[in-house]
Amino acid sequence: MEISTLATYHCLAFVWYFFVAYSITHIRTEERPSEVFLYGGQWKYLTVLNLVLQAVFYGVSFLADVLRLIKKLRCAKCVISSRDLLFSVLAFPVSTFVCISFWTLYTYNRELVYPKSLDGVIPLWLNHAMHTAVLPFALLEILALPHRYPAKKKGLILLGFVAFLYISWVLWIYSVTGEWVYPLFALFSPSGLAAFFAGSLGVIISFYNFGEFLNRMIWGQSE
């Protein structure tokens, strides 16, 4: 894909994610069901954090494209490294996890992840923007250009560290409020919850490996 075309795509994707993140964070307070938006606001939900992550990623990607267009290759090389690390370790596996885990649990019992009370607060288009469109965007990014993946150990350590930070945030919110971020967590005993978190980490690691596999199959070994 031509650099100018990539720049246009990344710019539009950045604007889209910025708009979606803005929309969800500016739902009027009086419309928010009290049992959903407690301590931590929207910033306790992986879905919302992922929107910010995607906006940052596409912003960095657009900057890399612009630097390449104006021939600032030394600066572009540094930004491209950051872009590829963001995509491989976080943007692809997290967006894939958000989409697949949400719709799997939603199909099983929506009250566990997205209570029906939210239907009157969050429009249908915004729900799909947060939970559905993120996966096609991630796949399109892999098709659009190759990404250099870090050494497997480094990539998994970084992914695991971010997962640990989010789990710590979830547990901290529970310790302060006595309420779980997602009603699903209330179904588990402490050992069951630990097993669930470990299983979720295993799933997101598999998505990391899947993204690396797709990148290699489409673009060859990125060494």
C-alpha positions as CSV (number, residue, x, y, z in Angstrom):
1,M,0.0,0.0,0.0
2,E,1.3,3.5,-0.9
3,I,2.5,5.6,2.0
4,S,0.0,8.3,1.2
5,T,-2.8,5.8,1.2
6,L,-1.6,4.4,4.5
7,A,-1.4,7.9,6.0
8,T,-5.0,8.5,5.0
9,Y,-6.2,5.2,6.4
10,H,-4.4,5.7,9.7
11,C,-5.6,9.2,10.0
12,L,-9.2,8.1,9.5
13,A,-8.8,5.2,11.9
14,F,-7.4,7.6,14.5
15,V,-10.3,10.0,14.1
16,W,-12.8,7.2,14.3
17,Y,-11.3,5.8,17.6
18,F,-11.0,9.2,19.1
19,F,-14.7,9.9,18.2
20,V,-15.8,6.6,19.7
21,A,-13.7,7.1,22.9
22,Y,-15.1,10.6,23.2
23,S,-18.7,9.4,22.7
24,I,-18.5,6.7,25.5
25,T,-16.7,9.0,27.9
26,H,-19.2,11.8,27.4
27,I,-22.4,9.9,28.1
28,R,-24.4,12.2,30.4
29,T,-24.0,11.4,34.0
30,E,-27.7,11.3,34.7
31,E,-28.2,8.6,32.1
32,R,-25.7,6.2,33.6
33,P,-27.1,3.3,35.5
34,S,-25.7,3.6,39.0
35,E,-24.9,-0.1,39.3
36,V,-22.7,0.1,36.2
37,F,-20.7,3.3,36.5
38,L,-19.3,3.3,40.0
39,Y,-15.8,4.0,41.3
40,G,-13.4,4.3,38.4
41,G,-16.0,5.4,35.9
42,Q,-15.5,4.0,32.4
43,W,-11.8,3.6,33.0
44,K,-12.3,0.3,34.7
45,Y,-13.6,-1.4,31.5
46,L,-11.2,-3.1,29.2
47,T,-13.4,-2.1,26.3
48,V,-12.9,1.6,27.0
49,L,-9.2,1.3,27.7
50,N,-8.9,-0.6,24.4
51,L,-10.5,2.4,22.6
52,V,-7.8,4.7,24.0
53,L,-5.1,2.1,23.1
54,Q,-6.3,1.9,19.5
55,A,-6.5,5.7,19.2
56,V,-2.9,6.0,20.5
57,F,-1.8,3.2,18.1
58,Y,-3.3,4.8,15.0
59,G,-2.0,8.2,16.0
60,V,1.5,6.8,16.2
61,S,1.0,5.0,12.9
62,F,-0.2,8.2,11.2
63,L,2.9,10.1,12.6
64,A,5.1,7.4,11.2
65,D,3.5,7.7,7.8
66,V,3.9,11.5,7.8
67,L,7.5,11.3,8.7
68,R,8.1,8.9,5.9
69,L,6.3,11.2,3.5
70,I,8.5,14.2,4.4
71,K,11.6,12.0,4.3
72,K,12.4,12.3,8.0
73,L,13.6,8.7,7.9
74,R,15.7,8.7,11.1
75,C,12.8,9.9,13.2
76,A,10.4,7.6,11.2
77,K,12.5,4.6,12.1
78,C,12.1,5.2,15.8
79,V,8.3,5.9,15.6
80,I,7.8,2.8,13.4
81,S,9.5,0.7,16.1
82,S,7.1,2.0,18.6
83,R,4.2,1.5,16.3
84,D,5.1,-2.2,15.7
85,L,5.6,-2.8,19.4
86,L,2.2,-1.3,20.2
87,F,0.4,-3.3,17.5
88,S,2.1,-6.7,18.2
89,V,2.0,-6.7,22.0
90,L,-1.2,-4.8,22.7
91,A,-3.4,-3.4,19.9
92,F,-4.0,-6.7,18.0
93,P,-4.3,-9.2,21.0
94,V,-6.4,-6.8,23.1
95,S,-8.8,-5.8,20.4
96,T,-9.2,-9.5,19.4
97,F,-9.8,-10.5,23.0
98,V,-12.3,-7.7,23.6
99,C,-14.4,-8.7,20.5
100,I,-14.4,-12.5,21.0
101,S,-14.7,-12.6,24.8
102,F,-17.5,-10.0,24.8
103,W,-19.7,-11.6,22.2
104,T,-19.1,-15.1,23.6
105,L,-20.2,-14.1,27.1
106,Y,-23.0,-11.8,25.7
107,T,-24.4,-14.8,23.8
108,Y,-24.2,-17.0,26.9
109,N,-25.7,-14.5,29.3
110,R,-25.5,-10.8,28.5
111,E,-26.1,-9.8,32.1
112,L,-22.7,-11.1,33.0
113,V,-20.9,-8.4,30.9
114,Y,-23.4,-6.0,29.4
115,P,-26.6,-5.6,31.5
116,K,-29.8,-4.8,29.6
117,S,-30.1,-1.5,31.5
118,L,-27.3,-0.3,29.2
119,D,-29.4,-0.5,26.1
120,G,-31.2,2.7,27.0
121,V,-27.8,4.5,27.6
122,I,-25.4,3.2,24.9
123,P,-26.7,3.3,21.3
124,L,-26.5,0.1,19.3
125,W,-23.9,1.6,16.9
126,L,-21.7,2.5,19.8
127,N,-21.9,-1.0,21.3
128,H,-20.7,-2.4,17.9
129,A,-18.1,0.3,17.5
130,M,-16.6,-0.8,20.9
131,H,-17.0,-4.5,20.7
132,T,-17.3,-5.6,17.0
133,A,-15.5,-3.1,14.7
134,V,-12.2,-3.4,16.7
135,L,-11.5,-6.9,15.3
136,P,-11.9,-6.0,11.5
137,F,-9.7,-2.9,12.1
138,A,-7.0,-5.1,13.6
139,L,-7.2,-7.6,10.8
140,L,-7.1,-4.8,8.2
141,E,-4.0,-3.4,9.8
142,I,-2.2,-6.7,9.4
143,L,-3.3,-6.8,5.7
144,A,-2.2,-3.2,5.1
145,L,1.5,-3.5,6.1
146,P,4.0,-5.7,7.8
147,H,4.8,-5.3,11.5
148,R,8.1,-6.3,13.1
149,Y,7.3,-8.4,16.2
150,P,9.7,-8.3,19.2
151,A,11.5,-11.4,20.5
152,K,8.8,-13.8,21.8
153,K,10.0,-13.6,25.4
154,K,10.0,-9.8,25.4
155,G,6.6,-9.6,23.8
156,L,5.0,-12.0,26.2
157,I,6.6,-10.4,29.2
158,L,5.2,-7.0,28.2
159,L,1.8,-8.4,27.5
160,G,1.8,-10.2,30.8
161,F,2.8,-7.1,32.6
162,V,0.0,-5.0,31.1
163,A,-2.5,-7.9,31.9
164,F,-1.2,-7.9,35.5
165,L,-1.7,-4.1,35.8
166,Y,-5.3,-4.4,34.6
167,I,-6.1,-7.3,36.9
168,S,-4.6,-5.3,39.8
169,W,-6.8,-2.4,38.8
170,V,-9.9,-4.6,38.8
171,L,-9.0,-6.1,42.3
172,W,-8.3,-2.6,43.7
173,I,-11.8,-1.4,42.6
174,Y,-13.4,-4.4,44.3
175,S,-11.4,-3.7,47.5
176,V,-12.7,-0.1,47.5
177,T,-16.3,-0.5,46.4
178,G,-17.2,-4.2,47.1
179,E,-18.5,-4.4,43.6
180,W,-16.9,-6.2,40.7
181,V,-16.2,-4.5,37.4
182,Y,-18.1,-7.2,35.6
183,P,-21.0,-9.2,37.3
184,L,-19.4,-12.4,35.9
185,F,-16.6,-12.2,38.5
186,A,-19.1,-12.5,41.4
187,L,-19.8,-16.1,40.3
188,F,-16.3,-17.3,41.2
189,S,-14.6,-18.3,44.4
190,P,-11.2,-16.7,45.0
191,S,-9.5,-19.8,43.5
192,G,-12.0,-19.9,40.7
193,L,-11.4,-16.2,39.9
194,A,-7.6,-16.8,39.9
195,A,-8.1,-19.7,37.4
196,F,-10.4,-17.5,35.3
197,F,-7.8,-14.7,35.1
198,A,-5.1,-17.2,34.3
199,G,-7.3,-18.7,31.5
200,S,-8.0,-15.3,30.1
201,L,-4.3,-14.5,30.1
202,G,-3.7,-17.8,28.2
203,V,-6.4,-16.8,25.6
204,I,-4.9,-13.3,25.0
205,I,-1.4,-14.9,24.6
206,S,-2.9,-17.2,22.0
207,F,-4.2,-14.1,20.2
208,Y,-0.7,-12.6,20.3
209,N,0.6,-15.8,18.7
210,F,-2.2,-15.7,16.2
211,G,-1.3,-12.2,15.1
212,E,2.3,-13.1,14.8
213,F,1.3,-16.1,12.7
214,L,-0.8,-14.0,10.4
215,N,1.9,-11.4,10.0
216,R,4.4,-14.0,9.1
217,M,2.1,-15.9,6.7
218,I,1.2,-12.7,4.8
219,W,4.5,-10.8,4.9
220,G,7.1,-13.4,5.6
221,Q,9.5,-13.6,8.6
222,S,10.0,-10.1,10.1
223,E,13.5,-10.2,11.2
